[in-house]
Amino acid sequence: MRRVELIGVPGIPLIETGDDLAGVIATSIEQAGLDLLDGDVVVVTSKIVSKSEGRWADLDTITPDAEALRVAEQCHKDPREVALILSESVRISRMRPGVLITEHRLGFVCANAGVDHSNTRPGTNWRLLLPENPDRSARLLRERLEQHFNARLAIVISDSHGRPFRLGTVGVAIGAAGLPALRDLRGTPDLFGVELRVTEVGFADELAASAGLVMGQADDGIPVVIIRGLVFPPDDHAKASDLVRPHDLDLYR
């Protein structure tokens, strides 16, 4: 019988700039009486990765340029925040009053280039950016945790994104290590032996979304989830950026 477990790691403290995130995660796992085993996937929310890496920006230090002022007028946002969003973006995808959706410099499309102020520093003008290189961050976490627990692991760094044509946010993978972020099933048979011709599975996105059921979105305080029981081919070279649809294949961007 196939069975997959989602195990929330309790006791993760509030993360600050410079904290040893891998060490904090390992300690919290052990203090909870848990362990990491061969084949486990550790899903870590991007927020605590960004905090440990010091990805903070203070709006009070930002002087918006003419483009930021123009966009801010159209989308009714703080020009300083718009300037910060544009600095993390390569282009604007859509905007309307109260909404600014951009193509992030890492390739994915999301609201406000992932710039966040929820669960960060309340009552201040500080904003939190996404990790500078989430795939690299995932690789480093994997190396440390594998060494500590003497186990073959995979890491997914997740963020919450909205989706075109559907309401509600879901977890998506913005960083990955040790697993195929995109599983190519073309050439394999279906139940009736017919060869699949177009099926590619956003495996890392599926893991990020499933971990979100345990992480929650508000005051749940579970930023790390262990997924156990999956069977997948290890992949030391794949990355979450493999999930970004190339421009020439994108009909909506």
N, C-alpha and C positions, 0 to 999 in steps of 0.2 A: 504494500500500500504506500503510495507516494504521500509524503507529509512534509510541509514546510512550516517552520516556526519563526515568529517575529518576537524578539526578546528586547524590550526596552532596557537600556542601562540606566539605573537610577543613580542619583548622587553626583551628577556632573555639576561642579560649581560654576558660578558666573566666571566666564573666561575674560581675561584682560590681555592687553598687548604684551607679547613676549612670553606668555605662558607656554610651557612644554605640553602641547595638546596631546601628543601621543602618550606621554607620561600620565597626564590627567585621566585619559580614557582608560589606560591600563589599570591604574589604581582604582578607579571607580568600578571597573569590571570585577576586580579581585575582592574589593570590599563588599560587593553585592553577592559574593559566593559563586560568581560565574567564572567561565573560562572561555577561551577562544580555541576552536578545533579546526582541523584541516577541512577546507571547503567552506568555512564561514565567510559571509560577506558582512562587512561593517559599513553601515550607512551613517554618514555624519552630515549634519546640516551645515550648509555653507556659512551660516551666521557665526558659529563658533570658530570656524577656520579663519574667517575674515578678522574676527576679533583678535585671535592669537597672532595674526600676521600684521596687526596694526593698520588695517585698511579703513581708517577713520578720515573724515573730512569735516572741517568746521565751516559752516556756511558764512560765518562772520568774517572769514578771511578771503572770501571769493568776491571778485569784482566782475560782474557779468559783462560780456562784450555785446556788440550790436546784434549779433545773431541770437544770443540768449535772450536779449530784451525783446526781440521780434517774436520769437517762439513763445516766450512767457506771456506776452500779450494775447496770443491766440489761444493758448491752453489754460490761461488763468492760473498760472503757478508762480511761485517765488522765483524771480529771475536768477537768483544765486543757485537755487536748486536745479533749475534748468541748465545753467552753465555747467554744473557738476555732471548732470545726466549726459549732456552732449559731449563732455570730455571722455566719457566711457563708451561712446557710441561712434559708429561709422556713418550712420544715416538715420533719418526719421522715417519710420514706417507709416504711422498714423498719428493724428492728433485731433483733439476736439476739446472743448472746455472741460477741464478736470482730468484729461487723459493725455498721456504722452507715451507712445510705444515706439521703441527704437530697435535698430539692429545693433546689438552689443558688439564691441570690438572682438569678442571671442566667437562670434558668428551667429549665436541664437538671437531670436527676437523676443523681447519681453517689455513689460511696462517699466518705465523710468530707469532703464538700463540696470535694473536690479538694485538701485540705490534705495536704502531702507532706513526707516527710523523706528520701526516697531521692535519692542524688546531690546532696545539698545541703551540710550542714555536719555531717559524721559525728562521733558522740560528743558531741553537744550537744543541748540542748533547743530548738533553733531549728526552726521549721517554716516552710514556704514556701506562701503562698496563691496562688491563681490571679490573673491580672491583674485589676485593678479593672474595666476596660472593654476587653475583648479586641478588639472591633470598632474602637474608637478606636485602639488600639495597632496594629492591622493597617493602618488608614488612614495613620497617621503613617509606618510603615515603607514603605508603598507610595510615598508622596510622596517620601521621601528617596531610595529606591533608583531610582525612575523618573528623578529628576533626575540622579543620579550616572551612570547607565548610558544615559540618553537612550533609554529603551525603555518600551513600554506593558506593564505588569506586573500581576499579581494576587498577593495575599498570603493565605495561610491560616495561622492560629495553631492548632496541634493540641494535644490532650491525650489521654491514654489512659483509656478508660472501660470498665468491664464492661458486660454486657448482660443483661437479664432472659431467662431460659430458655436461655442459652448460656454455656458456660465460656470463659474467656480474655478478655483485654482487647484492644481495637482502638483505633486512632487515630480521633478525631472532631474536627471543627472547632468551636472555641469562639470564633474570631474570623476575619473574612474581609473582604476589600476587593478591588474590581475585577473580581469574577466573581459570577455568580448562585449563591448558596449553595444555593438550592433551585430546580431547573430544572423548570418546569411544562410537561409534554409533552401535556397534555390538548388535544385538538383536532387533534393531528398524526396521520398515518396509520401503521399498522403495516405489516409486510411485504406484507400482502394488501389494503392500502387501507382497512382498518377503522379508524375514528376512535377514538383512545385517549380514555377517559373519566375515568380515575382516576389515571393515572400521573404521579407527581411524584418526581423523583430528588434524593436528598441529595448533590448534586454536591460540595460542599465536604467532606462526610464521606468520600466516595470518595477524594478527593485526600489527605486526612489519613491514611486507612488505607493507601493505596498508599505514601505517603512513609515510613510506619512500617516497611516492609520494608527500607529503607535505614538509617533512624535507629536501629533496634534498641530494646531496652528496658533494657539493663544498662550495661556499660562500653564500648559501641560508640563513644561520643563524636562522633556525627554529628547535631547538633541542627538543621541546616538542609539542606533538600533542594530542588533545582531540578527541576520537572517541565516537560518540553519536548515539544511536538508536539501538544498538545491544541487543539481548535477549540471555542471557546465565545463567546457574545456578551458583550462587555464590559458591566459593570454598575457604575456609580459609586454606586449607592444601596443595593444589597443588603447584607445583613449576616448573620453566622452565627446571630444570634438568630431569623432567619426559619425556622430548622430546628426550633425548639422547638414541639412539638405543643400547641395550645391546650387548656386544661383541659376544655372542653366536648366535645372530640373524643378525649380520652384515656380508654381503657377500663381502664387498668392502674394508673395513678398512685395 
